Every structure is written in C-alpha cells, then in structure tokens.
Amino acid sequence: MAEDNDIMGGLRILIIDDDKHVSLTIRKIIESEGYLVNVAHDGHEALEAMDQSLPDLIILDMRLPSMDGQSLMGMLRSRFGENLSPIIVVSGSTSREDQARALRAGADAFVAKPFRLRQLLHAIEAVLQMPASV
C-alpha cells in the first residue's frame, strides 16, 4: 500500500471493486482530492493489502468474485476488530433492504451506483469526520 505523506495528512483509501473501470474512475476522483489510493479487485487482494497496512477508509463493492462484500466485512471485523477502518459500501442495488443489510454488516455509509462524484466525496468526508467508535 502507498506510504504516508503530507497529502491530506497521509489519508489512505482502499477501494475494493472487481470492476476495473469503476475502480479506476473512483481512484481518479479520490486522488484528485489528494488522498492516497490503493485498489483491490477481490476479497483476497483486500486482505493482503490490509495485512501490509491498514487504510484510513475502505470503499467496498458488495458484489465481488469468490467472496461477497458482506462476507468480507465479517472477515475484516474478525481480523482487525476495533482497528478496522470505516467502510463505505457502494452497490448497484438501491433497495432499502440491501442498504440496511450492508449497514447491519458493519458499513458506516452506503452509496448507490450510479452515483454523482460529489456524492461519493461527501460520503468520504463525512465518514472520515465521524468519531471513532468506542
């Protein structure tokens, strides 16, 4: 994962999305705001990246190959516990049931695809300003 530097206080974001076009688009948007970004295309890549260095924020697509986002969130919570970074779920589903399921699984925010660029950036800013849970 990228090393800390002075950009945005060294805030690092891990994007976990199997769609390379979507992850590249999100990466460009976030990097243009000064964040450091790493991308994983499945749950296993995400776990490897997080074993090396915990990001300050995770952007997680719920539909991933070999391991869905909900299962991955459970594994991350088990592995990293209180040290786990906040999670923003991005999903093509707009149903209230899927949103509630993501939040119950541990997401801190939910952004439905397709989303406006500012909407994602506002979610990132809001989640990063949340106090750490006790």
N, CA, C and O atoms as CSV, one atom per row, in Angstrom:
chain,resi,resn,atom,element,x,y,z
A,1,MET,N,N,0.849,-1.178,0.000
A,1,MET,CA,C,0.000,0.000,0.000
A,1,MET,C,C,0.889,1.234,0.000
A,1,MET,O,O,2.055,1.171,0.391
A,2,ALA,N,N,0.342,2.336,-0.433
A,2,ALA,CA,C,1.119,3.570,-0.529
A,2,ALA,C,C,1.590,4.007,0.853
A,2,ALA,O,O,0.923,3.773,1.860
A,3,GLU,N,N,2.748,4.642,0.873
A,3,GLU,CA,C,3.287,5.130,2.140
A,3,GLU,C,C,2.638,6.450,2.507
A,3,GLU,O,O,2.097,7.155,1.655
A,4,ASP,N,N,2.702,6.777,3.812
A,4,ASP,CA,C,2.180,8.062,4.272
A,4,ASP,C,C,2.983,9.201,3.666
A,4,ASP,O,O,4.186,9.075,3.433
A,5,ASN,N,N,2.304,10.315,3.413
A,5,ASN,CA,C,2.987,11.558,3.061
A,5,ASN,C,C,2.126,12.696,3.547
A,5,ASN,O,O,1.156,12.477,4.273
A,6,ASP,N,N,2.465,13.910,3.159
A,6,ASP,CA,C,1.757,15.069,3.688
A,6,ASP,C,C,0.457,15.383,2.958
A,6,ASP,O,O,-0.288,16.261,3.394
A,7,ILE,N,N,0.163,14.693,1.861
A,7,ILE,CA,C,-1.075,14.959,1.138
A,7,ILE,C,C,-2.248,14.517,2.014
A,7,ILE,O,O,-2.287,13.375,2.471
A,8,MET,N,N,-3.195,15.412,2.244
A,8,MET,CA,C,-4.384,15.130,3.054
A,8,MET,C,C,-3.996,14.461,4.374
A,8,MET,O,O,-4.732,13.618,4.888
A,9,GLY,N,N,-2.848,14.837,4.914
A,9,GLY,CA,C,-2.423,14.242,6.169
A,9,GLY,C,C,-2.060,12.779,6.013
A,9,GLY,O,O,-2.024,12.052,7.005
A,10,GLY,N,N,-1.790,12.323,4.791
A,10,GLY,CA,C,-1.440,10.928,4.559
A,10,GLY,C,C,-2.633,9.995,4.598
A,10,GLY,O,O,-2.452,8.795,4.807
A,11,LEU,N,N,-3.848,10.492,4.405
A,11,LEU,CA,C,-5.035,9.644,4.477
A,11,LEU,C,C,-5.068,8.678,3.301
A,11,LEU,O,O,-4.988,9.074,2.138
A,12,ARG,N,N,-5.190,7.399,3.642
A,12,ARG,CA,C,-5.159,6.334,2.644
A,12,ARG,C,C,-6.520,5.677,2.516
A,12,ARG,O,O,-7.192,5.401,3.510
A,13,ILE,N,N,-6.911,5.434,1.287
A,13,ILE,CA,C,-8.200,4.814,0.998
A,13,ILE,C,C,-7.963,3.554,0.183
A,13,ILE,O,O,-7.212,3.567,-0.792
A,14,LEU,N,N,-8.607,2.467,0.587
A,14,LEU,CA,C,-8.567,1.213,-0.153
A,14,LEU,C,C,-9.901,1.036,-0.861
A,14,LEU,O,O,-10.952,1.005,-0.223
A,15,ILE,N,N,-9.852,0.920,-2.183
A,15,ILE,CA,C,-11.041,0.644,-2.989
A,15,ILE,C,C,-11.057,-0.851,-3.265
A,15,ILE,O,O,-10.073,-1.407,-3.752
A,16,ILE,N,N,-12.173,-1.502,-2.953
A,16,ILE,CA,C,-12.314,-2.931,-3.226
A,16,ILE,C,C,-13.485,-3.089,-4.190
A,16,ILE,O,O,-14.647,-3.020,-3.789
A,17,ASP,N,N,-13.168,-3.299,-5.457
A,17,ASP,CA,C,-14.191,-3.404,-6.505
A,17,ASP,C,C,-13.620,-4.228,-7.648
A,17,ASP,O,O,-12.520,-3.948,-8.125
A,18,ASP,N,N,-14.352,-5.235,-8.090
A,18,ASP,CA,C,-13.853,-6.098,-9.159
A,18,ASP,C,C,-13.970,-5.464,-10.543
A,18,ASP,O,O,-13.315,-5.917,-11.482
A,19,ASP,N,N,-14.785,-4.435,-10.683
A,19,ASP,CA,C,-14.946,-3.756,-11.972
A,19,ASP,C,C,-13.801,-2.754,-12.135
A,19,ASP,O,O,-13.767,-1.717,-11.473
A,20,LYS,N,N,-12.874,-3.083,-13.021
A,20,LYS,CA,C,-11.669,-2.251,-13.164
A,20,LYS,C,C,-11.992,-0.849,-13.653
A,20,LYS,O,O,-11.318,0.107,-13.270
A,21,HIS,N,N,-13.011,-0.711,-14.494
A,21,HIS,CA,C,-13.392,0.623,-14.966
A,21,HIS,C,C,-13.918,1.470,-13.801
A,21,HIS,O,O,-13.534,2.629,-13.643
A,22,VAL,N,N,-14.790,0.883,-12.998
A,22,VAL,CA,C,-15.351,1.599,-11.847
A,22,VAL,C,C,-14.250,1.951,-10.849
A,22,VAL,O,O,-14.186,3.084,-10.371
A,23,SER,N,N,-13.386,0.988,-10.534
A,23,SER,CA,C,-12.339,1.265,-9.543
A,23,SER,C,C,-11.358,2.321,-10.046
A,23,SER,O,O,-10.871,3.132,-9.258
A,24,LEU,N,N,-11.059,2.323,-11.356
A,24,LEU,CA,C,-10.171,3.346,-11.911
A,24,LEU,C,C,-10.821,4.724,-11.839
A,24,LEU,O,O,-10.165,5.711,-11.506
A,25,THR,N,N,-12.117,4.786,-12.154
A,25,THR,CA,C,-12.841,6.058,-12.089
A,25,THR,C,C,-12.861,6.596,-10.661
A,25,THR,O,O,-12.569,7.769,-10.431
A,26,ILE,N,N,-13.206,5.738,-9.709
A,26,ILE,CA,C,-13.233,6.159,-8.304
A,26,ILE,C,C,-11.832,6.587,-7.863
A,26,ILE,O,O,-11.671,7.596,-7.176
A,27,ARG,N,N,-10.831,5.818,-8.261
A,27,ARG,CA,C,-9.451,6.146,-7.884
A,27,ARG,C,C,-9.061,7.540,-8.366
A,27,ARG,O,O,-8.504,8.331,-7.605
A,28,LYS,N,N,-9.354,7.840,-9.636
A,28,LYS,CA,C,-9.002,9.150,-10.193
A,28,LYS,C,C,-9.693,10.281,-9.433
A,28,LYS,O,O,-9.081,11.307,-9.135
A,29,ILE,N,N,-10.971,10.080,-9.125
A,29,ILE,CA,C,-11.733,11.097,-8.393
A,29,ILE,C,C,-11.095,11.358,-7.029
A,29,ILE,O,O,-10.869,12.505,-6.642
A,30,ILE,N,N,-10.816,10.290,-6.320
A,30,ILE,CA,C,-10.300,10.414,-4.958
A,30,ILE,C,C,-8.877,10.969,-4.952
A,30,ILE,O,O,-8.536,11.807,-4.118
A,31,GLU,N,N,-8.054,10.501,-5.878
A,31,GLU,CA,C,-6.687,11.020,-5.946
A,31,GLU,C,C,-6.670,12.502,-6.304
A,31,GLU,O,O,-5.796,13.241,-5.851
A,32,SER,N,N,-7.637,12.941,-7.118
A,32,SER,CA,C,-7.688,14.363,-7.476
A,32,SER,C,C,-7.988,15.235,-6.260
A,32,SER,O,O,-7.729,16.438,-6.274
A,33,GLU,N,N,-8.533,14.626,-5.210
A,33,GLU,CA,C,-8.799,15.340,-3.962
A,33,GLU,C,C,-7.619,15.240,-2.998
A,33,GLU,O,O,-7.667,15.788,-1.896
A,34,GLY,N,N,-6.565,14.546,-3.408
A,34,GLY,CA,C,-5.360,14.481,-2.598
A,34,GLY,C,C,-5.201,13.258,-1.713
A,34,GLY,O,O,-4.239,13.176,-0.949
A,35,TYR,N,N,-6.117,12.312,-1.795
A,35,TYR,CA,C,-5.994,11.098,-0.991
A,35,TYR,C,C,-5.035,10.117,-1.657
A,35,TYR,O,O,-4.848,10.147,-2.873
A,36,LEU,N,N,-4.440,9.265,-0.863
A,36,LEU,CA,C,-3.612,8.168,-1.358
A,36,LEU,C,C,-4.526,6.968,-1.558
A,36,LEU,O,O,-5.329,6.654,-0.680
A,37,VAL,N,N,-4.420,6.299,-2.686
A,37,VAL,CA,C,-5.387,5.255,-3.022
A,37,VAL,C,C,-4.689,3.958,-3.407
A,37,VAL,O,O,-3.688,3.961,-4.124
A,38,ASN,N,N,-5.232,2.861,-2.921
A,38,ASN,CA,C,-4.835,1.524,-3.329
A,38,ASN,C,C,-6.107,0.814,-3.776
A,38,ASN,O,O,-7.193,1.103,-3.274
A,39,VAL,N,N,-5.974,-0.116,-4.722
A,39,VAL,CA,C,-7.136,-0.827,-5.251
A,39,VAL,C,C,-6.926,-2.325,-5.102
A,39,VAL,O,O,-5.841,-2.841,-5.371
A,40,ALA,N,N,-7.970,-3.014,-4.673
A,40,ALA,CA,C,-8.004,-4.477,-4.654
A,40,ALA,C,C,-9.228,-4.895,-5.462
A,40,ALA,O,O,-10.277,-4.256,-5.387
A,41,HIS,N,N,-9.089,-5.973,-6.236
A,41,HIS,CA,C,-10.186,-6.385,-7.108
A,41,HIS,C,C,-10.979,-7.571,-6.569
A,41,HIS,O,O,-11.940,-8.012,-7.200
A,42,ASP,N,N,-10.588,-8.087,-5.414
A,42,ASP,CA,C,-11.376,-9.135,-4.766
A,42,ASP,C,C,-11.030,-9.153,-3.278
A,42,ASP,O,O,-10.143,-8.432,-2.820
A,43,GLY,N,N,-11.737,-9.979,-2.550
A,43,GLY,CA,C,-11.545,-10.030,-1.108
A,43,GLY,C,C,-10.157,-10.474,-0.691
A,43,GLY,O,O,-9.609,-9.974,0.291
A,44,HIS,N,N,-9.585,-11.412,-1.434
A,44,HIS,CA,C,-8.257,-11.908,-1.077
A,44,HIS,C,C,-7.193,-10.827,-1.254
A,44,HIS,O,O,-6.309,-10.681,-0.409
A,45,GLU,N,N,-7.274,-10.065,-2.355
A,45,GLU,CA,C,-6.345,-8.947,-2.556
A,45,GLU,C,C,-6.519,-7.909,-1.446
A,45,GLU,O,O,-5.545,-7.334,-0.963
A,46,ALA,N,N,-7.765,-7.680,-1.053
A,46,ALA,CA,C,-8.037,-6.699,0.004
A,46,ALA,C,C,-7.403,-7.127,1.324
A,46,ALA,O,O,-6.790,-6.313,2.013
A,47,LEU,N,N,-7.551,-8.404,1.675
A,47,LEU,CA,C,-6.961,-8.902,2.914
A,47,LEU,C,C,-5.438,-8.785,2.883
A,47,LEU,O,O,-4.823,-8.404,3.879
A,48,GLU,N,N,-4.832,-9.111,1.745
A,48,GLU,CA,C,-3.376,-8.988,1.615
A,48,GLU,C,C,-2.934,-7.536,1.791
A,48,GLU,O,O,-1.969,-7.251,2.501
A,49,ALA,N,N,-3.651,-6.623,1.136
A,49,ALA,CA,C,-3.300,-5.200,1.238
A,49,ALA,C,C,-3.430,-4.712,2.675
A,49,ALA,O,O,-2.590,-3.953,3.158
A,50,MET,N,N,-4.490,-5.152,3.359
A,50,MET,CA,C,-4.716,-4.678,4.723
A,50,MET,C,C,-3.767,-5.325,5.726
A,50,MET,O,O,-3.486,-4.744,6.775
A,51,ASP,N,N,-3.272,-6.520,5.415
A,51,ASP,CA,C,-2.257,-7.126,6.280
A,51,ASP,C,C,-0.957,-6.331,6.227
A,51,ASP,O,O,-0.195,-6.312,7.193
A,52,GLN,N,N,-0.707,-5.671,5.089
A,52,GLN,CA,C,0.503,-4.858,4.942
A,52,GLN,C,C,0.350,-3.507,5.633
A,52,GLN,O,O,1.272,-3.033,6.297
A,53,SER,N,N,-0.818,-2.891,5.474
A,53,SER,CA,C,-1.035,-1.556,6.035
A,53,SER,C,C,-2.528,-1.254,6.054
A,53,SER,O,O,-3.208,-1.381,5.036
A,54,LEU,N,N,-3.029,-0.858,7.204
A,54,LEU,CA,C,-4.453,-0.531,7.299
A,54,LEU,C,C,-4.724,0.837,6.684
A,54,LEU,O,O,-4.028,1.805,6.991
A,55,PRO,N,N,-5.732,0.921,5.817
A,55,PRO,CA,C,-6.101,2.222,5.255
A,55,PRO,C,C,-6.894,3.024,6.282
A,55,PRO,O,O,-7.300,2.500,7.320
A,56,ASP,N,N,-7.106,4.293,5.978
A,56,ASP,CA,C,-7.935,5.139,6.836
A,56,ASP,C,C,-9.410,4.975,6.509
A,56,ASP,O,O,-10.275,5.312,7.318
A,57,LEU,N,N,-9.695,4.454,5.311
A,57,LEU,CA,C,-11.075,4.286,4.851
A,57,LEU,C,C,-11.106,3.199,3.795
A,57,LEU,O,O,-10.169,3.052,3.011
A,58,ILE,N,N,-12.196,2.434,3.780
A,58,ILE,CA,C,-12.404,1.390,2.775
A,58,ILE,C,C,-13.657,1.731,1.985
A,58,ILE,O,O,-14.693,2.062,2.561
A,59,ILE,N,N,-13.556,1.647,0.661
A,59,ILE,CA,C,-14.724,1.763,-0.216
A,59,ILE,C,C,-14.928,0.374,-0.797
A,59,ILE,O,O,-14.070,-0.132,-1.520
A,60,LEU,N,N,-16.055,-0.243,-0.485
A,60,LEU,CA,C,-16.284,-1.657,-0.773
A,60,LEU,C,C,-17.510,-1.881,-1.642
A,60,LEU,O,O,-18.614,-1.458,-1.297
A,61,ASP,N,N,-17.310,-2.548,-2.770
A,61,ASP,CA,C,-18.426,-3.004,-3.594
A,61,ASP,C,C,-18.963,-4.284,-2.965
A,61,ASP,O,O,-18.180,-5.126,-2.526
A,62,MET,N,N,-20.266,-4.445,-2.915
A,62,MET,CA,C,-20.851,-5.619,-2.277
A,62,MET,C,C,-20.740,-6.878,-3.128
A,62,MET,O,O,-20.749,-7.986,-2.592
A,63,ARG,N,N,-20.636,-6.726,-4.432
A,63,ARG,CA,C,-20.568,-7.906,-5.307
A,63,ARG,C,C,-19.141,-8.089,-5.797
A,63,ARG,O,O,-18.654,-7.358,-6.659
A,64,LEU,N,N,-18.493,-9.080,-5.221
A,64,LEU,CA,C,-17.109,-9.385,-5.562
A,64,LEU,C,C,-17.007,-10.860,-5.940
A,64,LEU,O,O,-17.812,-11.673,-5.486
A,65,PRO,N,N,-16.022,-11.212,-6.767
A,65,PRO,CA,C,-15.835,-12.629,-7.082
A,65,PRO,C,C,-15.255,-13.370,-5.874
A,65,PRO,O,O,-14.462,-12.805,-5.120
A,66,SER,N,N,-15.631,-14.575,-5.700
A,66,SER,CA,C,-15.130,-15.506,-4.683
A,66,SER,C,C,-15.526,-15.175,-3.245
A,66,SER,O,O,-15.477,-16.056,-2.386
A,67,MET,N,N,-15.911,-13.955,-2.964
A,67,MET,CA,C,-16.303,-13.576,-1.603
A,67,MET,C,C,-17.122,-12.290,-1.704
A,67,MET,O,O,-16.615,-11.273,-2.178
A,68,ASP,N,N,-18.378,-12.322,-1.265
A,68,ASP,CA,C,-19.181,-11.101,-1.380
A,68,ASP,C,C,-18.771,-10.083,-0.321
A,68,ASP,O,O,-18.083,-10.406,0.648
A,69,GLY,N,N,-19.210,-8.854,-0.530
A,69,GLY,CA,C,-18.826,-7.766,0.356
A,69,GLY,C,C,-19.244,-7.976,1.797
A,69,GLY,O,O,-18.517,-7.607,2.719
A,70,GLN,N,N,-20.409,-8.566,1.995
A,70,GLN,CA,C,-20.883,-8.795,3.357
A,70,GLN,C,C,-19.980,-9.801,4.076
A,70,GLN,O,O,-19.631,-9.605,5.240
A,71,SER,N,N,-19.605,-10.872,3.381
A,71,SER,CA,C,-18.688,-11.854,3.980
A,71,SER,C,C,-17.333,-11.228,4.268
A,71,SER,O,O,-16.728,-11.482,5.310
A,72,LEU,N,N,-16.863,-10.407,3.332
A,72,LEU,CA,C,-15.573,-9.742,3.523
A,72,LEU,C,C,-15.618,-8.813,4.735
A,72,LEU,O,O,-14.668,-8.771,5.517
A,73,MET,N,N,-16.715,-8.069,4.897
A,73,MET,CA,C,-16.822,-7.189,6.073
A,73,MET,C,C,-16.738,-8.000,7.358
A,73,MET,O,O,-16.083,-7.585,8.314
A,74,GLY,N,N,-17.397,-9.155,7.384
A,74,GLY,CA,C,-17.331,-10.015,8.563
A,74,GLY,C,C,-15.915,-10.484,8.850
A,74,GLY,O,O,-15.476,-10.488,9.999
A,75,MET,N,N,-15.201,-10.880,7.797
A,75,MET,CA,C,-13.810,-11.313,7.967
A,75,MET,C,C,-12.928,-10.166,8.456
A,75,MET,O,O,-12.074,-10.353,9.322
A,76,LEU,N,N,-13.144,-8.980,7.890
A,76,LEU,CA,C,-12.355,-7.815,8.300
A,76,LEU,C,C,-12.618,-7.470,9.758
A,76,LEU,O,O,-11.683,-7.173,10.501
A,77,ARG,N,N,-13.889,-7.506,10.179
A,77,ARG,CA,C,-14.229,-7.203,11.574
A,77,ARG,C,C,-13.578,-8.222,12.510
A,77,ARG,O,O,-13.067,-7.862,13.571
A,78,SER,N,N,-13.599,-9.503,12.108
A,78,SER,CA,C,-12.977,-10.540,12.936
A,78,SER,C,C,-11.469,-10.362,13.019
A,78,SER,O,O,-10.876,-10.512,14.087
A,79,ARG,N,N,-10.854,-10.042,11.892
A,79,ARG,CA,C,-9.394,-9.958,11.827
A,79,ARG,C,C,-8.850,-8.693,12.478
A,79,ARG,O,O,-7.840,-8.741,13.181
A,80,PHE,N,N,-9.515,-7.557,12.248
A,80,PHE,CA,C,-8.948,-6.282,12.688
A,80,PHE,C,C,-9.680,-5.653,13.867
A,80,PHE,O,O,-9.167,-4.712,14.473
A,81,GLY,N,N,-10.860,-6.147,14.203
A,81,GLY,CA,C,-11.590,-5.668,15.366
A,81,GLY,C,C,-11.735,-4.160,15.411
A,81,GLY,O,O,-12.167,-3.540,14.439
A,82,GLU,N,N,-11.373,-3.572,16.545
A,82,GLU,CA,C,-11.508,-2.126,16.741
A,82,GLU,C,C,-10.583,-1.319,15.844
A,82,GLU,O,O,-10.795,-0.121,15.655
A,83,ASN,N,N,-9.566,-1.956,15.291
A,83,ASN,CA,C,-8.626,-1.252,14.411
A,83,ASN,C,C,-9.138,-1.132,12.983
A,83,ASN,O,O,-8.513,-0.467,12.157
A,84,LEU,N,N,-10.269,-1.769,12.683
A,84,LEU,CA,C,-10.782,-1.749,11.316
A,84,LEU,C,C,-11.177,-0.337,10.909
A,84,LEU,O,O,-11.793,0.406,11.673
A,85,SER,N,N,-10.812,-0.001,9.710
A,85,SER,CA,C,-11.127,1.309,9.132
A,85,SER,C,C,-12.620,1.429,8.862
A,85,SER,O,O,-13.302,0.414,8.713
A,86,PRO,N,N,-13.142,2.658,8.797
A,86,PRO,CA,C,-14.536,2.846,8.402
A,86,PRO,C,C,-14.747,2.322,6.979
A,86,PRO,O,O,-13.825,2.309,6.163
A,87,ILE,N,N,-15.973,1.895,6.702
A,87,ILE,CA,C,-16.298,1.300,5.405
A,87,ILE,C,C,-17.466,2.035,4.768
A,87,ILE,O,O,-18.507,2.237,5.393
A,88,ILE,N,N,-17.278,2.432,3.512
A,88,ILE,CA,C,-18.370,2.946,2.683
A,88,ILE,C,C,-18.684,1.857,1.671
A,88,ILE,O,O,-17.817,1.465,0.890
A,89,VAL,N,N,-19.905,1.371,1.679
A,89,VAL,CA,C,-20.332,0.381,0.695
A,89,VAL,C,C,-20.866,1.108,-0.522
A,89,VAL,O,O,-21.668,2.033,-0.399
A,90,VAL,N,N,-20.418,0.687,-1.700
A,90,VAL,CA,C,-21.002,1.151,-2.956
A,90,VAL,C,C,-21.652,-0.066,-3.594
A,90,VAL,O,O,-21.057,-1.142,-3.649
A,91,SER,N,N,-22.871,0.108,-4.074
A,91,SER,CA,C,-23.604,-1.032,-4.601
A,91,SER,C,C,-24.553,-0.605,-5.704
A,91,SER,O,O,-25.104,0.495,-5.684
A,92,GLY,N,N,-24.731,-1.496,-6.663
A,92,GLY,CA,C,-25.697,-1.258,-7.725
A,92,GLY,C,C,-27.124,-1.425,-7.243
A,92,GLY,O,O,-28.063,-1.032,-7.935
A,93,SER,N,N,-27.295,-1.995,-6.078
A,93,SER,CA,C,-28.631,-2.177,-5.522
A,93,SER,C,C,-29.079,-0.903,-4.814
A,93,SER,O,O,-28.322,-0.295,-4.058
A,94,THR,N,N,-30.308,-0.518,-5.071
A,94,THR,CA,C,-30.853,0.661,-4.397
A,94,THR,C,C,-31.958,0.289,-3.411
A,94,THR,O,O,-32.623,1.168,-2.861
A,95,SER,N,N,-32.155,-1.012,-3.186
A,95,SER,CA,C,-33.234,-1.415,-2.286
A,95,SER,C,C,-32.886,-1.063,-0.843
A,95,SER,O,O,-31.731,-1.153,-0.427
A,96,ARG,N,N,-33.892,-0.668,-0.101
A,96,ARG,CA,C,-33.691,-0.337,1.316
A,96,ARG,C,C,-33.209,-1.553,2.093
A,96,ARG,O,O,-32.427,-1.429,3.035
A,97,GLU,N,N,-33.680,-2.729,1.693
A,97,GLU,CA,C,-33.271,-3.954,2.371
A,97,GLU,C,C,-31.760,-4.188,2.220
A,97,GLU,O,O,-31.086,-4.534,3.191
A,98,ASP,N,N,-31.233,-4.001,1.008
A,98,ASP,CA,C,-29.795,-4.178,0.792
A,98,ASP,C,C,-28.989,-3.114,1.531
A,98,ASP,O,O,-27.919,-3.404,2.067
A,99,GLN,N,N,-29.496,-1.890,1.561
A,99,GLN,CA,C,-28.813,-0.832,2.309
A,99,GLN,C,C,-28.772,-1.177,3.790
A,99,GLN,O,O,-27.730,-1.051,4.433
A,100,ALA,N,N,-29.904,-1.611,4.328
A,100,ALA,CA,C,-29.967,-1.974,5.749
A,100,ALA,C,C,-29.051,-3.162,6.039
A,100,ALA,O,O,-28.382,-3.188,7.072
A,101,ARG,N,N,-29.018,-4.138,5.143
A,101,ARG,CA,C,-28.159,-5.308,5.319
A,101,ARG,C,C,-26.682,-4.890,5.372
A,101,ARG,O,O,-25.922,-5.385,6.204
A,102,ALA,N,N,-26.288,-3.984,4.487
A,102,ALA,CA,C,-24.895,-3.510,4.470
A,102,ALA,C,C,-24.558,-2.782,5.771
A,102,ALA,O,O,-23.484,-2.988,6.336
A,103,LEU,N,N,-25.460,-1.943,6.242
A,103,LEU,CA,C,-25.214,-1.200,7.481
A,103,LEU,C,C,-25.167,-2.139,8.685
A,103,LEU,O,O,-24.338,-1.965,9.578
A,104,ARG,N,N,-26.060,-3.135,8.709
A,104,ARG,CA,C,-26.030,-4.115,9.803
A,104,ARG,C,C,-24.742,-4.935,9.783
A,104,ARG,O,O,-24.251,-5.351,10.832
A,105,ALA,N,N,-24.198,-5.166,8.592
A,105,ALA,CA,C,-22.964,-5.954,8.462
A,105,ALA,C,C,-21.735,-5.158,8.883
A,105,ALA,O,O,-20.647,-5.716,9.025
A,106,GLY,N,N,-21.911,-3.847,9.082
A,106,GLY,CA,C,-20.791,-3.054,9.578
A,106,GLY,C,C,-20.387,-1.870,8.737
A,106,GLY,O,O,-19.420,-1.184,9.066
A,107,ALA,N,N,-21.107,-1.609,7.650
A,107,ALA,CA,C,-20.778,-0.434,6.840
A,107,ALA,C,C,-21.109,0.834,7.620
A,107,ALA,O,O,-22.060,0.870,8.401
A,108,ASP,N,N,-20.315,1.863,7.396
A,108,ASP,CA,C,-20.552,3.158,8.032
A,108,ASP,C,C,-21.400,4.067,7.158
A,108,ASP,O,O,-22.012,5.016,7.646
A,109,ALA,N,N,-21.433,3.770,5.853
A,109,ALA,CA,C,-22.236,4.548,4.905
A,109,ALA,C,C,-22.519,3.675,3.691
A,109,ALA,O,O,-21.827,2.688,3.442
A,110,PHE,N,N,-23.547,4.055,2.942
A,110,PHE,CA,C,-23.965,3.312,1.747
A,110,PHE,C,C,-24.179,4.316,0.626
A,110,PHE,O,O,-24.900,5.299,0.795
A,111,VAL,N,N,-23.550,4.068,-0.521
A,111,VAL,CA,C,-23.722,4.921,-1.698
A,111,VAL,C,C,-24.157,4.023,-2.847
A,111,VAL,O,O,-23.457,3.073,-3.198
A,112,ALA,N,N,-25.316,4.323,-3.433
A,112,ALA,CA,C,-25.847,3.509,-4.527
A,112,ALA,C,C,-25.218,3.921,-5.855
A,112,ALA,O,O,-25.045,5.106,-6.140
A,113,LYS,N,N,-24.877,2.905,-6.667
A,113,LYS,CA,C,-24.399,3.144,-8.034
A,113,LYS,C,C,-25.617,3.240,-8.941
A,113,LYS,O,O,-26.601,2.544,-8.691
A,114,PRO,N,N,-25.600,4.043,-9.951
A,114,PRO,CA,C,-24.561,5.030,-10.234
A,114,PRO,C,C,-24.695,6.205,-9.265
A,114,PRO,O,O,-25.796,6.538,-8.824
A,115,PHE,N,N,-23.582,6.815,-8.946
A,115,PHE,CA,C,-23.590,7.937,-8.014
A,115,PHE,C,C,-22.944,9.146,-8.670
A,115,PHE,O,O,-22.173,9.025,-9.621
A,116,ARG,N,N,-23.276,10.301,-8.142
A,116,ARG,CA,C,-22.616,11.533,-8.588
A,116,ARG,C,C,-21.284,11.626,-7.855
A,116,ARG,O,O,-21.165,11.220,-6.699
A,117,LEU,N,N,-20.299,12.160,-8.538
A,117,LEU,CA,C,-18.957,12.243,-7.968
A,117,LEU,C,C,-18.957,12.964,-6.631
A,117,LEU,O,O,-18.310,12.518,-5.684
A,118,ARG,N,N,-19.678,14.073,-6.548
A,118,ARG,CA,C,-19.724,14.838,-5.293
A,118,ARG,C,C,-20.365,14.011,-4.181
A,118,ARG,O,O,-19.982,14.131,-3.017
A,119,GLN,N,N,-21.338,13.176,-4.534
A,119,GLN,CA,C,-21.998,12.345,-3.528
A,119,GLN,C,C,-20.985,11.419,-2.850
A,119,GLN,O,O,-20.984,11.285,-1.626
A,120,LEU,N,N,-20.135,10.788,-3.639
A,120,LEU,CA,C,-19.121,9.907,-3.065
A,120,LEU,C,C,-18.121,10.703,-2.226
A,120,LEU,O,O,-17.754,10.281,-1.130
A,121,LEU,N,N,-17.689,11.836,-2.733
A,121,LEU,CA,C,-16.734,12.659,-1.977
A,121,LEU,C,C,-17.331,13.156,-0.665
A,121,LEU,O,O,-16.637,13.203,0.351
A,122,HIS,N,N,-18.609,13.526,-0.676
A,122,HIS,CA,C,-19.269,13.955,0.571
A,122,HIS,C,C,-19.336,12.796,1.567
A,122,HIS,O,O,-19.129,12.989,2.765
A,123,ALA,N,N,-19.627,11.593,1.066
A,123,ALA,CA,C,-19.673,10.426,1.951
A,123,ALA,C,C,-18.298,10.169,2.566
A,123,ALA,O,O,-18.191,9.871,3.756
A,124,ILE,N,N,-17.255,10.283,1.758
A,124,ILE,CA,C,-15.887,10.091,2.259
A,124,ILE,C,C,-15.580,11.107,3.353
A,124,ILE,O,O,-15.096,10.746,4.426
A,125,GLU,N,N,-15.860,12.371,3.079
A,125,GLU,CA,C,-15.587,13.425,4.064
A,125,GLU,C,C,-16.373,13.191,5.348
A,125,GLU,O,O,-15.831,13.333,6.444
A,126,ALA,N,N,-17.649,12.834,5.217
A,126,ALA,CA,C,-18.490,12.620,6.397
A,126,ALA,C,C,-17.989,11.448,7.234
A,126,ALA,O,O,-17.904,11.549,8.458
A,127,VAL,N,N,-17.662,10.348,6.584
A,127,VAL,CA,C,-17.207,9.170,7.327
A,127,VAL,C,C,-15.860,9.431,7.990
A,127,VAL,O,O,-15.633,9.002,9.122
A,128,LEU,N,N,-14.976,10.119,7.306
A,128,LEU,CA,C,-13.666,10.411,7.901
A,128,LEU,C,C,-13.764,11.369,9.085
A,128,LEU,O,O,-12.872,11.395,9.933
A,129,GLN,N,N,-14.842,12.157,9.153
A,129,GLN,CA,C,-15.021,13.082,10.272
A,129,GLN,C,C,-15.756,12.456,11.445
A,129,GLN,O,O,-15.841,13.062,12.513
A,130,MET,N,N,-16.294,11.239,11.262
A,130,MET,CA,C,-17.005,10.568,12.351
A,130,MET,C,C,-16.029,10.245,13.476
A,130,MET,O,O,-14.882,9.876,13.222
A,131,PRO,N,N,-16.485,10.384,14.716
A,131,PRO,CA,C,-15.609,9.970,15.820
A,131,PRO,C,C,-15.428,8.456,15.786
A,131,PRO,O,O,-16.327,7.721,15.379
A,132,ALA,N,N,-14.260,8.003,16.215
A,132,ALA,CA,C,-14.004,6.563,16.271
A,132,ALA,C,C,-14.971,5.934,17.255
A,132,ALA,O,O,-15.270,6.515,18.298
A,133,SER,N,N,-15.466,4.731,16.920
A,133,SER,CA,C,-16.398,4.067,17.831
A,133,SER,C,C,-15.659,3.579,19.064
A,133,SER,O,O,-14.476,3.240,19.020
A,134,VAL,N,N,-16.390,3.557,20.157
A,134,VAL,CA,C,-15.794,3.199,21.451
A,134,VAL,C,C,-15.972,1.733,21.716
A,134,VAL,O,O,-15.538,1.237,22.756
